[in-house]
Amino acid sequence: MVQVETVVDLDAIAHNVRVLREHAGDAAVMVVVKADGYNHGAVEVGRAALAAGAAELGVTTIDEAVALRAAGIEAPILCWLNNSDADFGAAISADIEIGVSSLAHLRAVEAAALRVGRCAIVTLKVDTGLNRNGISATEYPQVLAALRALVDDHVVRFRAVFSHLAHADEPDHPMIDMQRDRFLEAIATAKEYGLEPELVHLANSAATLTRPDLAFDMVRPGIAAYGLTPVPEVSDFGLRPAMTFQARVVLVKKVAAGEGVSYGHQWIAPHDTTVALVPAGYADGVFRNLSGRFEVLLGGALRPNVGRVCMDQFVVDMGDNAAGVVEGDTAVLFGGADGEPRAQDWADALGTIHYEVVCSPRGRVIRRHMGGIG
């Protein structure tokens, strides 16, 4: 029997995609399934998202994109974070759209297209102020000139221009408008070179939900597709968290008043109590820094962790009322149903974001999918 697992609700994924489509208006939706679908399973999430009306999928690396193709997904796929020595030939052969962020990247795509004898699908990622991935303003004219020649020679097909926002989780931040203006300038400059993109896209999850003026031809949500709001202080937007992290209790025992629990005895039982041992620890994605700062749903009630989180296990205090909890009962660490702790609770306690929380279950944790299109 599985002791520790994440359960991913594909019906929740579909629901979230429908919510995003409503916010997107006439714009298409690309669902980002990088990092193995934010640790939810890229193939399964991709299929569920497309069935719910998403038009395209986005990933970072060629390997991620090729894996989706190998699983039989035929929808357009964009990848945008690769070195110049990446296997662009594999991407071209699989009809994967390649996001380029420099002249060196474009030249590498050119060489691969000539080598495999097929036209490459190229999208320009322009840097509008995040100053991370993307073509710099100083190099942009060189890239456009080179791309113009490659399009004329039928070496590449120019598909899109896109960029990424730095302050989207602050919907009224002035940098958003500045990036929008720079984005529009980049599109206009491309047209001056006779390069007319088939589509342009800028909005991530937060912008999709709060800035309809940035929808353009397509929106590119990530975290919201998994049911986690990118702006929790604004709204949950009716999103449904798709991941439940849970484990089966391995031991229930009595602890006498005055006895310490777990390494260093950071917690001393104030009275006779009952504790339950949960077989998940920091090797499984339960952060050690959460020690004594989180609860699980067990036996119909929230139970606090006591003592340090260890590599393989942690302890929860059942109090005077053990509620009939026995070995094998399920403790929900975080999920999305009523009464369950949320990934956001962990994020708040750790001073991080829920993205990191849902990406944390690993190692011995088994992933199971439910719902969806079968």
Secondary structure by P-SEA (a helix, b strand, c coil): cccbbbbbcaaaaaaaaaaaaaaaccbbbbbbbccccccccaaaaaaaaaaacccbbbbccaaaaaaaaaaccccbbbbcccccccaaaaaaaabbbbbbccaaaaaaaaaaaaaacbbbbbbbbcccccccccccccaaaaaaaaaaaaaaaccccccccccccccccccccaaaaaaaaaaaaaaaaaaaaccccccccccccccccccccccccbbbbcccccccccccccccccccccbbbbbbbcbbbbbcccccccccccccccccbbbbbbccccccccccccccccccccccbbbbbcccccccbbbbbbccccccccccbbbbccccccccccaaaaaaaaccccccccccccccbbbbbccccc
